[in-house]
Amino acid sequence: MLATIAPQQKANSMTMAGVMLTALCAAWDEWGMKILA
């Protein structure tokens, strides 16, 4: 049971990290434009 859940959990963590990183980059672009403008 654990053997099948562990890889999936890791994949979910990687996906979530990717989503967070993408959101952070988008927010940084938005704030960066406001600060530099």
JONOR-V252714 format. One record per residue. RES is the residue in three letters. SS is DSSP state (helix for helix, strand for strand, loop for the rest). PSI is psi in degrees with one decimal (999 if undefined). D_CENTER is the distance of its C-alpha to the mean C-alpha in Angstrom with 1 decimal. Layout:
RES;SS;PSI;D_CENTER / RES;SS;PSI;D_CENTER
This chain:
MET;loop;-53.7;27.2 / LEU;helix;-34.2;24.8 / ALA;helix;-30.8;24.8 / THR;helix;-27.9;23.4 / ILE;helix;-40.0;20.8 / ALA;helix;-52.5;19.4 / PRO;helix;-38.3;18.0 / GLN;helix;-41.8;16.5 / GLN;helix;-40.7;14.9 / LYS;helix;-40.9;13.4 / ALA;helix;-41.2;12.2 / ASN;helix;-39.5;10.6 / SER;helix;-42.2;8.9 / MET;helix;-42.2;7.7 / THR;helix;-44.5;6.6 / MET;helix;-40.1;4.9 / ALA;helix;-39.8;3.3 / GLY;helix;-41.7;3.1 / VAL;helix;-43.7;2.9 / MET;helix;-41.5;2.5 / LEU;helix;-41.4;3.6 / THR;helix;-44.1;5.4 / ALA;helix;-39.8;6.6 / LEU;helix;-43.0;7.6 / CYS;helix;-41.5;9.4 / ALA;helix;-43.5;11.0 / ALA;helix;-39.8;12.2 / TRP;helix;-41.9;13.4 / ASP;helix;-44.6;15.3 / GLU;helix;-49.3;16.8 / TRP;helix;-37.1;17.9 / GLY;helix;-41.9;19.0 / MET;helix;-41.1;21.2 / LYS;helix;-39.8;22.8 / ILE;helix;-43.0;23.5 / LEU;helix;-25.4;24.9 / ALA;loop;999;26.7
